[in-house]
Amino acid sequence: MTNLTAIEPRPLRMRAALRHAIDLRVKKGMTIAAACEEAGMSPQGFHKAMKRPAVRDYLLTVQMEFVASVEGEKAIYKARAFEVGMNLMLNSKSEAVRARMVEFFAGDGKVSPVSVHIDARQPGGYEYARPEQQVVEIRPEEGKA
């Protein structure tokens, strides 16, 4: 009997320039052309390499690692934002700031989206009024509408 061993896949052979271009594309958000130029390779070589399943797998791995790192950082920044918000709620001299932080925490840290409706048929444009300001209606002068 012969000893059958599992065939190990060959390690991925990839030019350093291609790895660098993929990293720039994913981590810096560069265009393919810009990433290739900085990495010292041609965009045609990049596209040709992307036809190889192993290279596409490497790209997917880099993308997943990048997303995981961003999600980890997001959790840290969110925790710090909650600490700052709690400090503002407890120690701010402004009642408006304290009230806003209470609303923020009561909503589980969710901020209500702001909705703006602009009717382009109305002449004169629009004006944004902050919550503490009075709303002003803009009307065109008579005879100029």
C-alpha positions as CSV (number, residue, x, y, z in Angstrom):
1,M,0.0,0.0,0.0
2,T,1.2,3.5,-0.8
3,N,1.0,6.3,1.7
4,L,-1.6,8.8,0.5
5,T,-1.1,12.2,1.9
6,A,-3.3,15.2,1.4
7,I,-2.1,17.4,-1.4
8,E,-1.4,20.8,0.0
9,P,-2.2,23.8,-2.2
10,R,0.7,25.7,-3.5
11,P,1.3,29.0,-1.7
12,L,-0.1,31.9,-3.6
13,R,2.6,33.4,-5.8
14,M,1.9,37.1,-6.3
15,R,4.1,40.0,-7.2
16,A,4.7,42.4,-4.4
17,A,3.5,45.2,-6.7
18,L,0.2,43.5,-7.2
19,R,-0.2,42.9,-3.4
20,H,0.6,46.6,-2.8
21,A,-1.9,47.7,-5.5
22,I,-4.6,45.6,-3.9
23,D,-3.8,47.0,-0.5
24,L,-4.0,50.6,-1.8
25,R,-7.2,49.9,-3.6
26,V,-8.9,48.5,-0.6
27,K,-7.4,50.4,2.3
28,K,-6.9,53.8,0.8
29,G,-9.9,53.7,-1.6
30,M,-7.7,54.6,-4.6
31,T,-8.8,54.0,-8.2
32,I,-7.2,51.0,-9.9
33,A,-5.2,53.3,-12.1
34,A,-3.8,55.3,-9.2
35,A,-3.1,52.2,-7.1
36,C,-1.3,50.6,-10.0
37,E,0.7,53.7,-10.7
38,E,1.8,54.0,-7.1
39,A,2.6,50.3,-6.8
40,G,4.6,50.3,-10.0
41,M,2.5,48.1,-12.2
42,S,0.1,48.6,-15.2
43,P,-3.6,48.6,-14.8
44,Q,-3.7,45.9,-17.6
45,G,-1.5,43.7,-15.4
46,F,-3.9,44.3,-12.5
47,H,-7.0,43.3,-14.5
48,K,-5.2,40.2,-16.0
49,A,-4.2,39.1,-12.4
50,M,-7.8,39.5,-11.3
51,K,-8.8,36.7,-13.6
52,R,-6.9,34.3,-11.3
53,P,-9.2,32.8,-8.6
54,A,-6.4,32.9,-6.1
55,V,-5.9,36.7,-6.6
56,R,-9.6,37.3,-6.3
57,D,-9.6,35.3,-3.1
58,Y,-6.7,37.4,-1.8
59,L,-8.6,40.6,-2.7
60,L,-11.7,39.3,-0.8
61,T,-9.5,38.5,2.2
62,V,-8.0,42.0,2.3
63,Q,-11.5,43.5,2.0
64,M,-12.8,41.4,4.8
65,E,-9.9,42.2,7.0
66,F,-10.2,45.9,6.3
67,V,-14.0,45.9,7.1
68,A,-13.3,44.0,10.3
69,S,-10.7,46.6,11.4
70,V,-13.0,49.5,10.6
71,E,-15.8,47.9,12.5
72,G,-13.5,47.4,15.5
73,E,-12.4,51.1,15.4
74,K,-16.1,52.1,15.0
75,A,-17.0,50.3,18.3
76,I,-14.1,52.1,20.1
77,Y,-15.1,55.5,18.8
78,K,-18.8,54.9,19.6
79,A,-17.9,53.9,23.2
80,R,-15.9,57.1,23.5
81,A,-18.7,59.2,22.1
82,F,-21.1,57.7,24.7
83,E,-18.6,58.7,27.4
84,V,-18.4,62.3,26.1
85,G,-22.2,62.4,25.8
86,M,-22.6,61.1,29.4
87,N,-20.2,63.8,30.6
88,L,-22.1,66.5,28.8
89,M,-25.4,65.2,30.2
90,L,-24.1,65.3,33.7
91,N,-21.9,68.3,33.7
92,S,-22.9,70.8,31.0
93,K,-23.9,74.3,32.1
94,S,-26.3,74.5,29.3
95,E,-29.8,73.1,29.9
96,A,-30.3,72.7,26.2
97,V,-27.2,70.5,25.9
98,R,-28.2,68.4,28.9
99,A,-31.7,68.0,27.5
100,R,-30.3,67.0,24.0
101,M,-28.1,64.3,25.7
102,V,-31.1,63.0,27.6
103,E,-33.0,62.7,24.3
104,F,-30.0,61.0,22.7
105,F,-29.6,58.4,25.4
106,A,-33.4,57.8,25.7
107,G,-33.3,57.0,22.0
108,D,-30.5,54.4,22.5
109,G,-28.0,56.7,20.9
110,K,-30.0,57.1,17.7
111,V,-30.3,60.6,16.2
112,S,-33.5,61.5,14.4
113,P,-32.9,62.1,10.7
114,V,-33.5,65.7,9.5
115,S,-36.0,65.9,6.7
116,V,-36.0,68.9,4.3
117,H,-38.6,69.4,1.7
118,I,-37.9,71.9,-1.1
119,D,-40.6,72.8,-3.5
120,A,-38.8,73.9,-6.6
121,R,-42.1,75.4,-7.9
122,Q,-42.0,78.1,-5.2
123,P,-39.9,81.1,-6.0
124,G,-37.6,82.6,-3.4
125,G,-35.9,79.4,-2.2
126,Y,-35.8,78.1,1.3
127,E,-34.3,78.9,4.7
128,Y,-33.0,76.5,7.3
129,A,-34.2,77.4,10.8
130,R,-32.5,75.9,13.8
131,P,-34.8,74.4,16.5
132,E,-34.3,77.5,18.7
133,Q,-35.0,80.0,15.9
134,Q,-38.2,81.3,14.6
135,V,-39.4,80.2,11.1
136,V,-39.4,82.9,8.6
137,E,-41.6,82.7,5.5
138,I,-40.0,84.2,2.3
139,R,-42.5,85.7,-0.1
140,P,-41.7,87.2,-3.5
141,E,-42.4,90.9,-4.0
142,E,-45.7,91.7,-5.6
143,G,-45.4,92.0,-9.4
144,K,-42.1,90.2,-9.6
145,A,-43.4,86.6,-9.4
